[in-house]
């Protein structure tokens, strides 16, 4: 089982969100000249519905196991935001 851990900035505050992706996910990266501030998209299925999560250049995003082991780093973020370590 996989999860998406996303650390973003909203209204000047650091916000950490986690979603359970299930056994399979789709990760799509966008070319720099195509996407406006969005560099990747994570898709997964939940109750028969396709769920999308857009990853922005300023976000920190990681695919992890449910126990917290990092499987893939999607984006390390490009802002002055200081966040704690991924656990």
HTML snippet that shows the backbone in 3Dmol.js (N, CA, C, O; Angstrom):
<script src="https://3Dmol.org/build/3Dmol-min.js"></script>
<div id="view" style="width:600px;height:400px;position:relative"></div>
<script>
const pdb = `
ATOM      1  N   UNK A   1       0.850  -1.185   0.000  1.00  0.00           N
ATOM      2  CA  UNK A   1       0.000   0.000   0.000  1.00  0.00           C
ATOM      3  C   UNK A   1       0.893   1.245   0.000  1.00  0.00           C
ATOM      4  O   UNK A   1       1.933   1.301   0.657  1.00  0.00           O
ATOM      5  N   UNK A   2       0.441   2.229  -0.761  1.00  0.00           N
ATOM      6  CA  UNK A   2       1.202   3.465  -0.907  1.00  0.00           C
ATOM      7  C   UNK A   2       0.403   4.659  -0.388  1.00  0.00           C
ATOM      8  O   UNK A   2      -0.823   4.614  -0.289  1.00  0.00           O
ATOM      9  N   UNK A   3       1.127   5.720  -0.063  1.00  0.00           N
ATOM     10  CA  UNK A   3       0.503   6.968   0.374  1.00  0.00           C
ATOM     11  C   UNK A   3       1.239   8.132  -0.280  1.00  0.00           C
ATOM     12  O   UNK A   3       2.411   8.019  -0.638  1.00  0.00           O
ATOM     13  N   UNK A   4       0.534   9.249  -0.429  1.00  0.00           N
ATOM     14  CA  UNK A   4       1.129  10.490  -0.916  1.00  0.00           C
ATOM     15  C   UNK A   4       1.235  11.439   0.260  1.00  0.00           C
ATOM     16  O   UNK A   4       0.239  11.725   0.924  1.00  0.00           O
ATOM     17  N   UNK A   5       2.436  11.926   0.519  1.00  0.00           N
ATOM     18  CA  UNK A   5       2.648  12.932   1.564  1.00  0.00           C
ATOM     19  C   UNK A   5       2.986  14.233   0.857  1.00  0.00           C
ATOM     20  O   UNK A   5       3.961  14.308   0.109  1.00  0.00           O
ATOM     21  N   UNK A   6       2.179  15.256   1.094  1.00  0.00           N
ATOM     22  CA  UNK A   6       2.334  16.542   0.421  1.00  0.00           C
ATOM     23  C   UNK A   6       2.468  17.635   1.468  1.00  0.00           C
ATOM     24  O   UNK A   6       1.612  17.779   2.340  1.00  0.00           O
ATOM     25  N   UNK A   7       3.547  18.405   1.378  1.00  0.00           N
ATOM     26  CA  UNK A   7       3.759  19.544   2.270  1.00  0.00           C
ATOM     27  C   UNK A   7       3.720  20.787   1.398  1.00  0.00           C
ATOM     28  O   UNK A   7       4.538  20.947   0.491  1.00  0.00           O
ATOM     29  N   UNK A   8       2.775  21.657   1.674  1.00  0.00           N
ATOM     30  CA  UNK A   8       2.569  22.841   0.855  1.00  0.00           C
ATOM     31  C   UNK A   8       2.421  24.060   1.751  1.00  0.00           C
ATOM     32  O   UNK A   8       2.366  23.935   2.974  1.00  0.00           O
ATOM     33  N   UNK A   9       2.358  25.216   1.154  1.00  0.00           N
ATOM     34  CA  UNK A   9       2.201  26.454   1.909  1.00  0.00           C
ATOM     35  C   UNK A   9       0.874  27.083   1.531  1.00  0.00           C
ATOM     36  O   UNK A   9       0.588  27.289   0.351  1.00  0.00           O
ATOM     37  N   UNK A  10       0.064  27.389   2.534  1.00  0.00           N
ATOM     38  CA  UNK A  10      -1.215  28.059   2.319  1.00  0.00           C
ATOM     39  C   UNK A  10      -1.335  29.216   3.290  1.00  0.00           C
ATOM     40  O   UNK A  10      -1.226  29.042   4.504  1.00  0.00           O
ATOM     41  N   UNK A  11      -1.558  30.386   2.744  1.00  0.00           N
ATOM     42  CA  UNK A  11      -1.707  31.595   3.568  1.00  0.00           C
ATOM     43  C   UNK A  11      -0.523  31.787   4.514  1.00  0.00           C
ATOM     44  O   UNK A  11      -0.693  32.211   5.657  1.00  0.00           O
ATOM     45  N   UNK A  12       0.679  31.469   4.024  1.00  0.00           N
ATOM     46  CA  UNK A  12       1.880  31.660   4.826  1.00  0.00           C
ATOM     47  C   UNK A  12       2.142  30.586   5.861  1.00  0.00           C
ATOM     48  O   UNK A  12       3.087  30.696   6.642  1.00  0.00           O
ATOM     49  N   UNK A  13       1.313  29.541   5.879  1.00  0.00           N
ATOM     50  CA  UNK A  13       1.484  28.460   6.853  1.00  0.00           C
ATOM     51  C   UNK A  13       1.869  27.168   6.149  1.00  0.00           C
ATOM     52  O   UNK A  13       1.459  26.930   5.013  1.00  0.00           O
ATOM     53  N   UNK A  14       2.640  26.351   6.806  1.00  0.00           N
ATOM     54  CA  UNK A  14       3.012  25.040   6.286  1.00  0.00           C
ATOM     55  C   UNK A  14       1.877  24.058   6.567  1.00  0.00           C
ATOM     56  O   UNK A  14       1.428  23.928   7.706  1.00  0.00           O
ATOM     57  N   UNK A  15       1.416  23.370   5.522  1.00  0.00           N
ATOM     58  CA  UNK A  15       0.319  22.412   5.657  1.00  0.00           C
ATOM     59  C   UNK A  15       0.804  21.060   5.154  1.00  0.00           C
ATOM     60  O   UNK A  15       1.292  20.950   4.029  1.00  0.00           O
ATOM     61  N   UNK A  16       0.670  20.039   5.978  1.00  0.00           N
ATOM     62  CA  UNK A  16       1.053  18.684   5.586  1.00  0.00           C
ATOM     63  C   UNK A  16      -0.203  17.845   5.417  1.00  0.00           C
ATOM     64  O   UNK A  16      -1.047  17.782   6.310  1.00  0.00           O
ATOM     65  N   UNK A  17      -0.319  17.197   4.248  1.00  0.00           N
ATOM     66  CA  UNK A  17      -1.478  16.363   3.946  1.00  0.00           C
ATOM     67  C   UNK A  17      -0.989  14.980   3.533  1.00  0.00           C
ATOM     68  O   UNK A  17       0.077  14.847   2.931  1.00  0.00           O
ATOM     69  N   UNK A  18      -1.765  13.958   3.856  1.00  0.00           N
ATOM     70  CA  UNK A  18      -1.447  12.589   3.452  1.00  0.00           C
ATOM     71  C   UNK A  18      -2.696  11.929   2.900  1.00  0.00           C
ATOM     72  O   UNK A  18      -3.790  12.076   3.444  1.00  0.00           O
ATOM     73  N   UNK A  19      -2.512  11.196   1.801  1.00  0.00           N
ATOM     74  CA  UNK A  19      -3.616  10.440   1.205  1.00  0.00           C
ATOM     75  C   UNK A  19      -3.160   9.011   0.985  1.00  0.00           C
ATOM     76  O   UNK A  19      -2.025   8.779   0.568  1.00  0.00           O
ATOM     77  N   UNK A  20      -4.023   8.061   1.258  1.00  0.00           N
ATOM     78  CA  UNK A  20      -3.740   6.660   0.953  1.00  0.00           C
ATOM     79  C   UNK A  20      -4.027   6.451  -0.524  1.00  0.00           C
ATOM     80  O   UNK A  20      -5.130   6.728  -0.994  1.00  0.00           O
ATOM     81  N   UNK A  21      -3.032   5.961  -1.256  1.00  0.00           N
ATOM     82  CA  UNK A  21      -3.167   5.754  -2.695  1.00  0.00           C
ATOM     83  C   UNK A  21      -3.594   4.333  -3.041  1.00  0.00           C
ATOM     84  O   UNK A  21      -4.047   4.085  -4.158  1.00  0.00           O
ATOM     85  N   UNK A  22      -3.462   3.405  -2.114  1.00  0.00           N
ATOM     86  CA  UNK A  22      -3.810   2.011  -2.391  1.00  0.00           C
ATOM     87  C   UNK A  22      -2.608   1.240  -2.915  1.00  0.00           C
ATOM     88  O   UNK A  22      -1.460   1.601  -2.653  1.00  0.00           O
ATOM     89  N   UNK A  23      -2.887   0.169  -3.661  1.00  0.00           N
ATOM     90  CA  UNK A  23      -1.829  -0.700  -4.168  1.00  0.00           C
ATOM     91  C   UNK A  23      -1.181  -0.175  -5.442  1.00  0.00           C
ATOM     92  O   UNK A  23      -0.087  -0.609  -5.802  1.00  0.00           O
ATOM     93  N   UNK A  24      -1.848   0.763  -6.132  1.00  0.00           N
ATOM     94  CA  UNK A  24      -1.316   1.242  -7.396  1.00  0.00           C
ATOM     95  C   UNK A  24      -1.601   2.730  -7.553  1.00  0.00           C
ATOM     96  O   UNK A  24      -2.643   3.223  -7.122  1.00  0.00           O
ATOM     97  N   UNK A  25      -0.671   3.431  -8.170  1.00  0.00           N
ATOM     98  CA  UNK A  25      -0.858   4.854  -8.458  1.00  0.00           C
ATOM     99  C   UNK A  25      -0.214   5.156  -9.796  1.00  0.00           C
ATOM    100  O   UNK A  25       0.605   4.380 -10.288  1.00  0.00           O
ATOM    101  N   UNK A  26      -0.581   6.279 -10.380  1.00  0.00           N
ATOM    102  CA  UNK A  26       0.014   6.734 -11.643  1.00  0.00           C
ATOM    103  C   UNK A  26       0.652   8.086 -11.378  1.00  0.00           C
ATOM    104  O   UNK A  26       0.003   8.995 -10.860  1.00  0.00           O
ATOM    105  N   UNK A  27       1.920   8.218 -11.732  1.00  0.00           N
ATOM    106  CA  UNK A  27       2.666   9.455 -11.527  1.00  0.00           C
ATOM    107  C   UNK A  27       3.062   9.997 -12.889  1.00  0.00           C
ATOM    108  O   UNK A  27       3.758   9.326 -13.651  1.00  0.00           O
ATOM    109  N   UNK A  28       2.623  11.206 -13.195  1.00  0.00           N
ATOM    110  CA  UNK A  28       2.902  11.832 -14.485  1.00  0.00           C
ATOM    111  C   UNK A  28       3.660  13.132 -14.251  1.00  0.00           C
ATOM    112  O   UNK A  28       3.226  13.979 -13.469  1.00  0.00           O
ATOM    113  N   UNK A  29       4.790  13.287 -14.927  1.00  0.00           N
ATOM    114  CA  UNK A  29       5.562  14.524 -14.849  1.00  0.00           C
ATOM    115  C   UNK A  29       5.282  15.360 -16.088  1.00  0.00           C
ATOM    116  O   UNK A  29       5.145  14.820 -17.186  1.00  0.00           O
ATOM    117  N   UNK A  30       5.196  16.687 -15.917  1.00  0.00           N
ATOM    118  CA  UNK A  30       4.921  17.592 -17.024  1.00  0.00           C
ATOM    119  C   UNK A  30       6.195  18.304 -17.457  1.00  0.00           C
ATOM    120  O   UNK A  30       7.024  18.647 -16.613  1.00  0.00           O
ATOM    121  N   UNK A  31       6.369  18.535 -18.772  1.00  0.00           N
ATOM    122  CA  UNK A  31       7.508  19.334 -19.238  1.00  0.00           C
ATOM    123  C   UNK A  31       7.405  20.760 -18.701  1.00  0.00           C
ATOM    124  O   UNK A  31       6.306  21.255 -18.451  1.00  0.00           O
ATOM    125  N   UNK A  32       8.528  21.404 -18.530  1.00  0.00           N
ATOM    126  CA  UNK A  32       8.551  22.759 -17.961  1.00  0.00           C
ATOM    127  C   UNK A  32       7.732  23.749 -18.773  1.00  0.00           C
ATOM    128  O   UNK A  32       7.102  24.641 -18.205  1.00  0.00           O
ATOM    129  N   UNK A  33       7.732  23.604 -20.108  1.00  0.00           N
ATOM    130  CA  UNK A  33       7.039  24.578 -20.949  1.00  0.00           C
ATOM    131  C   UNK A  33       5.542  24.315 -21.085  1.00  0.00           C
ATOM    132  O   UNK A  33       4.836  25.141 -21.664  1.00  0.00           O
ATOM    133  N   UNK A  34       5.034  23.199 -20.573  1.00  0.00           N
ATOM    134  CA  UNK A  34       3.614  22.863 -20.714  1.00  0.00           C
ATOM    135  C   UNK A  34       2.810  23.281 -19.491  1.00  0.00           C
ATOM    136  O   UNK A  34       1.768  23.925 -19.615  1.00  0.00           O
ATOM    137  N   UNK A  35       3.289  22.920 -18.330  1.00  0.00           N
ATOM    138  CA  UNK A  35       2.515  23.135 -17.107  1.00  0.00           C
ATOM    139  C   UNK A  35       2.818  24.494 -16.490  1.00  0.00           C
ATOM    140  O   UNK A  35       3.968  24.930 -16.445  1.00  0.00           O
ATOM    141  N   UNK A  36       1.774  25.148 -16.021  1.00  0.00           N
ATOM    142  CA  UNK A  36       1.927  26.432 -15.344  1.00  0.00           C
ATOM    143  C   UNK A  36       2.010  26.186 -13.844  1.00  0.00           C
ATOM    144  O   UNK A  36       0.985  26.078 -13.171  1.00  0.00           O
ATOM    145  N   UNK A  37       3.229  26.097 -13.320  1.00  0.00           N
ATOM    146  CA  UNK A  37       3.506  25.907 -11.901  1.00  0.00           C
ATOM    147  C   UNK A  37       3.221  24.484 -11.415  1.00  0.00           C
ATOM    148  O   UNK A  37       3.601  24.150 -10.292  1.00  0.00           O
ATOM    149  N   UNK A  38       2.572  23.636 -12.209  1.00  0.00           N
ATOM    150  CA  UNK A  38       2.315  22.246 -11.836  1.00  0.00           C
ATOM    151  C   UNK A  38       3.366  21.383 -12.524  1.00  0.00           C
ATOM    152  O   UNK A  38       3.496  21.416 -13.748  1.00  0.00           O
ATOM    153  N   UNK A  39       4.115  20.612 -11.739  1.00  0.00           N
ATOM    154  CA  UNK A  39       5.182  19.807 -12.335  1.00  0.00           C
ATOM    155  C   UNK A  39       4.833  18.330 -12.441  1.00  0.00           C
ATOM    156  O   UNK A  39       5.437  17.602 -13.229  1.00  0.00           O
ATOM    157  N   UNK A  40       3.848  17.879 -11.641  1.00  0.00           N
ATOM    158  CA  UNK A  40       3.497  16.459 -11.670  1.00  0.00           C
ATOM    159  C   UNK A  40       2.050  16.276 -11.221  1.00  0.00           C
ATOM    160  O   UNK A  40       1.450  17.155 -10.604  1.00  0.00           O
ATOM    161  N   UNK A  41       1.515  15.106 -11.553  1.00  0.00           N
ATOM    162  CA  UNK A  41       0.166  14.741 -11.113  1.00  0.00           C
ATOM    163  C   UNK A  41       0.198  13.287 -10.656  1.00  0.00           C
ATOM    164  O   UNK A  41       0.757  12.424 -11.333  1.00  0.00           O
ATOM    165  N   UNK A  42      -0.406  13.027  -9.502  1.00  0.00           N
ATOM    166  CA  UNK A  42      -0.540  11.674  -8.981  1.00  0.00           C
ATOM    167  C   UNK A  42      -2.010  11.293  -9.105  1.00  0.00           C
ATOM    168  O   UNK A  42      -2.891  12.024  -8.651  1.00  0.00           O
ATOM    169  N   UNK A  43      -2.267  10.141  -9.724  1.00  0.00           N
ATOM    170  CA  UNK A  43      -3.637   9.651  -9.879  1.00  0.00           C
ATOM    171  C   UNK A  43      -3.764   8.305  -9.185  1.00  0.00           C
ATOM    172  O   UNK A  43      -2.837   7.495  -9.192  1.00  0.00           O
ATOM    173  N   UNK A  44      -4.924   8.080  -8.587  1.00  0.00           N
ATOM    174  CA  UNK A  44      -5.221   6.776  -7.997  1.00  0.00           C
ATOM    175  C   UNK A  44      -6.725   6.581  -8.002  1.00  0.00           C
ATOM    176  O   UNK A  44      -7.483   7.532  -8.192  1.00  0.00           O
ATOM    177  N   UNK A  45      -7.150   5.355  -7.794  1.00  0.00           N
ATOM    178  CA  UNK A  45      -8.573   5.029  -7.810  1.00  0.00           C
ATOM    179  C   UNK A  45      -9.056   4.812  -6.383  1.00  0.00           C
ATOM    180  O   UNK A  45      -8.380   4.183  -5.568  1.00  0.00           O
ATOM    181  N   UNK A  46     -10.242   5.347  -6.099  1.00  0.00           N
ATOM    182  CA  UNK A  46     -10.836   5.174  -4.774  1.00  0.00           C
ATOM    183  C   UNK A  46     -12.336   4.979  -4.950  1.00  0.00           C
ATOM    184  O   UNK A  46     -13.026   5.873  -5.440  1.00  0.00           O
ATOM    185  N   UNK A  47     -12.838   3.827  -4.557  1.00  0.00           N
ATOM    186  CA  UNK A  47     -14.257   3.488  -4.689  1.00  0.00           C
ATOM    187  C   UNK A  47     -14.752   3.666  -6.122  1.00  0.00           C
ATOM    188  O   UNK A  47     -15.870   4.131  -6.340  1.00  0.00           O
ATOM    189  N   UNK A  48     -13.925   3.297  -7.094  1.00  0.00           N
ATOM    190  CA  UNK A  48     -14.297   3.396  -8.496  1.00  0.00           C
ATOM    191  C   UNK A  48     -14.140   4.777  -9.106  1.00  0.00           C
ATOM    192  O   UNK A  48     -14.422   4.956 -10.290  1.00  0.00           O
ATOM    193  N   UNK A  49     -13.702   5.748  -8.337  1.00  0.00           N
ATOM    194  CA  UNK A  49     -13.497   7.114  -8.835  1.00  0.00           C
ATOM    195  C   UNK A  49     -12.009   7.387  -9.008  1.00  0.00           C
ATOM    196  O   UNK A  49     -11.192   6.924  -8.212  1.00  0.00           O
ATOM    197  N   UNK A  50     -11.657   8.142 -10.051  1.00  0.00           N
ATOM    198  CA  UNK A  50     -10.270   8.528 -10.282  1.00  0.00           C
ATOM    199  C   UNK A  50      -9.988   9.838  -9.555  1.00  0.00           C
ATOM    200  O   UNK A  50     -10.657  10.842  -9.801  1.00  0.00           O
ATOM    201  N   UNK A  51      -9.001   9.833  -8.661  1.00  0.00           N
ATOM    202  CA  UNK A  51      -8.635  10.996  -7.856  1.00  0.00           C
ATOM    203  C   UNK A  51      -7.299  11.537  -8.367  1.00  0.00           C
ATOM    204  O   UNK A  51      -6.362  10.770  -8.591  1.00  0.00           O
ATOM    205  N   UNK A  52      -7.211  12.869  -8.552  1.00  0.00           N
ATOM    206  CA  UNK A  52      -5.986  13.526  -9.015  1.00  0.00           C
ATOM    207  C   UNK A  52      -5.447  14.460  -7.943  1.00  0.00           C
ATOM    208  O   UNK A  52      -6.209  15.153  -7.268  1.00  0.00           O
ATOM    209  N   UNK A  53      -4.135  14.472  -7.794  1.00  0.00           N
ATOM    210  CA  UNK A  53      -3.455  15.414  -6.907  1.00  0.00           C
ATOM    211  C   UNK A  53      -2.374  16.103  -7.731  1.00  0.00           C
ATOM    212  O   UNK A  53      -1.434  15.446  -8.180  1.00  0.00           O
ATOM    213  N   UNK A  54      -2.488  17.408  -7.937  1.00  0.00           N
ATOM    214  CA  UNK A  54      -1.478  18.169  -8.665  1.00  0.00           C
ATOM    215  C   UNK A  54      -0.359  18.580  -7.719  1.00  0.00           C
ATOM    216  O   UNK A  54      -0.617  19.022  -6.599  1.00  0.00           O
ATOM    217  N   UNK A  55       0.884  18.435  -8.170  1.00  0.00           N
ATOM    218  CA  UNK A  55       2.060  18.796  -7.392  1.00  0.00           C
ATOM    219  C   UNK A  55       2.657  20.054  -8.013  1.00  0.00           C
ATOM    220  O   UNK A  55       2.999  20.067  -9.196  1.00  0.00           O
ATOM    221  N   UNK A  56       2.782  21.112  -7.213  1.00  0.00           N
ATOM    222  CA  UNK A  56       3.347  22.376  -7.693  1.00  0.00           C
ATOM    223  C   UNK A  56       4.848  22.428  -7.423  1.00  0.00           C
ATOM    224  O   UNK A  56       5.377  21.655  -6.624  1.00  0.00           O
ATOM    225  N   UNK A  57       5.517  23.348  -8.101  1.00  0.00           N
ATOM    226  CA  UNK A  57       6.971  23.500  -7.950  1.00  0.00           C
ATOM    227  C   UNK A  57       7.381  23.798  -6.514  1.00  0.00           C
ATOM    228  O   UNK A  57       8.460  23.394  -6.082  1.00  0.00           O
ATOM    229  N   UNK A  58       6.543  24.491  -5.782  1.00  0.00           N
ATOM    230  CA  UNK A  58       6.885  24.900  -4.420  1.00  0.00           C
ATOM    231  C   UNK A  58       6.524  23.851  -3.372  1.00  0.00           C
ATOM    232  O   UNK A  58       6.844  24.025  -2.196  1.00  0.00           O
ATOM    233  N   UNK A  59       5.864  22.769  -3.776  1.00  0.00           N
ATOM    234  CA  UNK A  59       5.455  21.717  -2.843  1.00  0.00           C
ATOM    235  C   UNK A  59       6.598  20.748  -2.567  1.00  0.00           C
ATOM    236  O   UNK A  59       7.524  20.603  -3.364  1.00  0.00           O
ATOM    237  N   UNK A  60       6.505  20.096  -1.423  1.00  0.00           N
ATOM    238  CA  UNK A  60       7.329  18.924  -1.146  1.00  0.00           C
ATOM    239  C   UNK A  60       6.383  17.741  -1.251  1.00  0.00           C
ATOM    240  O   UNK A  60       5.358  17.708  -0.570  1.00  0.00           O
ATOM    241  N   UNK A  61       6.712  16.769  -2.095  1.00  0.00           N
ATOM    242  CA  UNK A  61       5.810  15.637  -2.303  1.00  0.00           C
ATOM    243  C   UNK A  61       6.603  14.339  -2.332  1.00  0.00           C
ATOM    244  O   UNK A  61       7.649  14.247  -2.976  1.00  0.00           O
ATOM    245  N   UNK A  62       6.086  13.336  -1.621  1.00  0.00           N
ATOM    246  CA  UNK A  62       6.756  12.051  -1.509  1.00  0.00           C
ATOM    247  C   UNK A  62       5.727  10.937  -1.618  1.00  0.00           C
ATOM    248  O   UNK A  62       4.623  11.054  -1.086  1.00  0.00           O
ATOM    249  N   UNK A  63       6.085   9.856  -2.307  1.00  0.00           N
ATOM    250  CA  UNK A  63       5.305   8.630  -2.281  1.00  0.00           C
ATOM    251  C   UNK A  63       5.945   7.775  -1.196  1.00  0.00           C
ATOM    252  O   UNK A  63       7.155   7.550  -1.211  1.00  0.00           O
ATOM    253  N   UNK A  64       5.140   7.301  -0.259  1.00  0.00           N
ATOM    254  CA  UNK A  64       5.654   6.517   0.861  1.00  0.00           C
ATOM    255  C   UNK A  64       4.863   5.225   0.998  1.00  0.00           C
ATOM    256  O   UNK A  64       3.804   5.059   0.392  1.00  0.00           O
ATOM    257  N   UNK A  65       5.392   4.318   1.801  1.00  0.00           N
ATOM    258  CA  UNK A  65       4.601   3.177   2.237  1.00  0.00           C
ATOM    259  C   UNK A  65       3.742   3.658   3.401  1.00  0.00           C
ATOM    260  O   UNK A  65       3.955   4.754   3.918  1.00  0.00           O
ATOM    261  N   UNK A  66       2.790   2.857   3.808  1.00  0.00           N
ATOM    262  CA  UNK A  66       1.935   3.265   4.926  1.00  0.00           C
ATOM    263  C   UNK A  66       2.706   3.346   6.236  1.00  0.00           C
ATOM    264  O   UNK A  66       2.261   4.003   7.177  1.00  0.00           O
ATOM    265  N   UNK A  67       3.856   2.684   6.307  1.00  0.00           N
ATOM    266  CA  UNK A  67       4.679   2.766   7.517  1.00  0.00           C
ATOM    267  C   UNK A  67       5.610   3.969   7.493  1.00  0.00           C
ATOM    268  O   UNK A  67       6.328   4.211   8.463  1.00  0.00           O
ATOM    269  N   UNK A  68       5.609   4.741   6.378  1.00  0.00           N
ATOM    270  CA  UNK A  68       6.383   5.972   6.330  1.00  0.00           C
ATOM    271  C   UNK A  68       7.698   5.900   5.589  1.00  0.00           C
ATOM    272  O   UNK A  68       8.412   6.901   5.518  1.00  0.00           O
ATOM    273  N   UNK A  69       8.046   4.743   5.030  1.00  0.00           N
ATOM    274  CA  UNK A  69       9.287   4.632   4.253  1.00  0.00           C
ATOM    275  C   UNK A  69       9.098   5.310   2.906  1.00  0.00           C
ATOM    276  O   UNK A  69       8.125   5.033   2.205  1.00  0.00           O
ATOM    277  N   UNK A  70      10.018   6.197   2.533  1.00  0.00           N
ATOM    278  CA  UNK A  70       9.913   6.908   1.261  1.00  0.00           C
ATOM    279  C   UNK A  70      10.250   5.968   0.114  1.00  0.00           C
ATOM    280  O   UNK A  70      11.314   5.350   0.093  1.00  0.00           O
ATOM    281  N   UNK A  71       9.327   5.866  -0.841  1.00  0.00           N
ATOM    282  CA  UNK A  71       9.513   5.051  -2.030  1.00  0.00           C
ATOM    283  C   UNK A  71      10.056   5.910  -3.162  1.00  0.00           C
ATOM    284  O   UNK A  71      10.941   5.487  -3.905  1.00  0.00           O
ATOM    285  N   UNK A  72       9.514   7.130  -3.289  1.00  0.00           N
ATOM    286  CA  UNK A  72       9.926   8.027  -4.372  1.00  0.00           C
ATOM    287  C   UNK A  72       9.750   9.470  -3.930  1.00  0.00           C
ATOM    288  O   UNK A  72       8.741   9.825  -3.321  1.00  0.00           O
ATOM    289  N   UNK A  73      10.735  10.296  -4.238  1.00  0.00           N
ATOM    290  CA  UNK A  73      10.623  11.731  -4.029  1.00  0.00           C
ATOM    291  C   UNK A  73      10.099  12.337  -5.317  1.00  0.00           C
ATOM    292  O   UNK A  73      10.738  12.215  -6.362  1.00  0.00           O
ATOM    293  N   UNK A  74       8.937  12.995  -5.257  1.00  0.00           N
ATOM    294  CA  UNK A  74       8.340  13.614  -6.434  1.00  0.00           C
ATOM    295  C   UNK A  74       8.894  15.018  -6.604  1.00  0.00           C
ATOM    296  O   UNK A  74       9.285  15.399  -7.708  1.00  0.00           O
ATOM    297  N   UNK A  75       8.933  15.799  -5.515  1.00  0.00           N
ATOM    298  CA  UNK A  75       9.415  17.175  -5.568  1.00  0.00           C
ATOM    299  C   UNK A  75       9.922  17.574  -4.187  1.00  0.00           C
ATOM    300  O   UNK A  75       9.301  17.245  -3.176  1.00  0.00           O
ATOM    301  N   UNK A  76      11.038  18.275  -4.141  1.00  0.00           N
ATOM    302  CA  UNK A  76      11.603  18.733  -2.867  1.00  0.00           C
ATOM    303  C   UNK A  76      11.185  20.148  -2.513  1.00  0.00           C
ATOM    304  O   UNK A  76      11.512  20.633  -1.429  1.00  0.00           O
ATOM    305  N   UNK A  77      10.475  20.815  -3.398  1.00  0.00           N
ATOM    306  CA  UNK A  77       9.982  22.161  -3.126  1.00  0.00           C
ATOM    307  C   UNK A  77      11.015  23.227  -3.418  1.00  0.00           C
ATOM    308  O   UNK A  77      12.219  23.004  -3.291  1.00  0.00           O
ATOM    309  N   UNK A  78      10.521  24.400  -3.815  1.00  0.00           N
ATOM    310  CA  UNK A  78      11.409  25.528  -4.128  1.00  0.00           C
ATOM    311  C   UNK A  78      10.873  26.792  -3.496  1.00  0.00           C
ATOM    312  O   UNK A  78      10.498  27.728  -4.202  1.00  0.00           O
ATOM    313  N   UNK A  79      10.832  26.834  -2.204  1.00  0.00           N
ATOM    314  CA  UNK A  79      10.370  28.046  -1.525  1.00  0.00           C
ATOM    315  C   UNK A  79      11.203  28.246  -0.273  1.00  0.00           C
ATOM    316  O   UNK A  79      12.075  27.436   0.041  1.00  0.00           O
ATOM    317  N   UNK A  80      10.931  29.319   0.434  1.00  0.00           N
ATOM    318  CA  UNK A  80      11.618  29.586   1.678  1.00  0.00           C
ATOM    319  C   UNK A  80      11.014  28.826   2.842  1.00  0.00           C
ATOM    320  O   UNK A  80      11.434  28.991   3.987  1.00  0.00           O
ATOM    321  N   UNK A  81      10.035  27.999   2.552  1.00  0.00           N
ATOM    322  CA  UNK A  81       9.328  27.233   3.564  1.00  0.00           C
ATOM    323  C   UNK A  81      10.268  26.219   4.208  1.00  0.00           C
ATOM    324  O   UNK A  81      10.963  25.481   3.510  1.00  0.00           O
ATOM    325  N   UNK A  82      10.288  26.182   5.518  1.00  0.00           N
ATOM    326  CA  UNK A  82      11.095  25.208   6.233  1.00  0.00           C
ATOM    327  C   UNK A  82      10.145  24.219   6.872  1.00  0.00           C
ATOM    328  O   UNK A  82       9.324  24.585   7.712  1.00  0.00           O
ATOM    329  N   UNK A  83      10.258  22.967   6.471  1.00  0.00           N
ATOM    330  CA  UNK A  83       9.376  21.930   7.001  1.00  0.00           C
ATOM    331  C   UNK A  83      10.210  20.891   7.727  1.00  0.00           C
ATOM    332  O   UNK A  83      11.412  20.759   7.494  1.00  0.00           O
ATOM    333  N   UNK A  84       9.558  20.166   8.598  1.00  0.00           N
ATOM    334  CA  UNK A  84      10.235  19.118   9.338  1.00  0.00           C
ATOM    335  C   UNK A  84      10.537  17.923   8.458  1.00  0.00           C
ATOM    336  O   UNK A  84      10.088  17.870   7.314  1.00  0.00           O
ATOM    337  N   UNK A  85      11.289  16.963   8.971  1.00  0.00           N
ATOM    338  CA  UNK A  85      11.649  15.781   8.194  1.00  0.00           C
ATOM    339  C   UNK A  85      10.434  14.898   7.936  1.00  0.00           C
ATOM    340  O   UNK A  85       9.483  14.888   8.718  1.00  0.00           O
ATOM    341  N   UNK A  86      10.474  14.170   6.847  1.00  0.00           N
ATOM    342  CA  UNK A  86       9.420  13.220   6.522  1.00  0.00           C
ATOM    343  C   UNK A  86       9.579  12.008   7.417  1.00  0.00           C
ATOM    344  O   UNK A  86      10.670  11.449   7.529  1.00  0.00           O
ATOM    345  N   UNK A  87       8.495  11.605   8.052  1.00  0.00           N
ATOM    346  CA  UNK A  87       8.549  10.447   8.943  1.00  0.00           C
ATOM    347  C   UNK A  87       7.581   9.400   8.481  1.00  0.00           C
ATOM    348  O   UNK A  87       7.475   8.342   9.101  1.00  0.00           O
TER     349      UNK A  87
END
`;
const viewer = $3Dmol.createViewer("view");
viewer.addModel(pdb, "pdb");
viewer.setStyle({}, {cartoon: {color: "spectrum"}});
viewer.zoomTo();
viewer.render();
</script>
